[in-house]
Amino acid sequence: MPPETEPKTAPVLDIDIVSDVMCPWCIVGFRQLEQALGMTGMGARIRWHPFELNPDMPPEGQNLTEHIAEKYGASPAQSAQNRAHLQKLGQSLGIDFAFATDSRIVNTFEAHQLLDFALSQGKQHPLKLALFHAHFTETRDVSDRNVLLDVAEQVGLDRNAAEDVLATGSHQDRVREQQAFWNGHGITGVPSMIFGGAYLVTGAQGADHYAQILRKAAQEAA
């Protein structure tokens, strides 16, 4: 009989994702990455890092169409066309983008503080995905502290501890330091994914491209 061999274990790669909850392309890119991981049979240790698309956004936020017009010069018709494209793409990835005429962009600094806290509790990844879902599908205001605490509790974080983090601002400096770190390394847009600490990919690049990068990074790591 041939000697028994141990089954090969799938390679697991560290992937850092610099992202903002307000960025639809960030959740699109992540879902494409998930597809790529399935295609390659690889695993990943994912860590999310803070980026604010609109760090000066006031507490009340801004209408999405107005914001896109001001920031990018897009007409209402162009904005609607872009949203329709995102919705169609989202459907293919299992994302329900519930855009509406009253959709708003909001401030995400407290959301990033909560994500930093969640990392220490082993809950960062589920919290990030839950925040994406709350914002894009449930159209909830993720700058509202009660909404943040509801979502935190939903993924298993202690509500009182999370409330204390936001009330005291205990993670503000850490978030600012991380933002400065990535900005200092040339990150000016999101999503930005760093594969195995070696390969930087910006934008939602599609499952096939991510699969190529995964294989290349895994080969070099081995």
Order of alpha helices (4+ residues) and beta strands (2+ residues): beta-alpha-beta-beta-alpha-alpha-beta-alpha-alpha-alpha-alpha-alpha-beta-beta-alpha
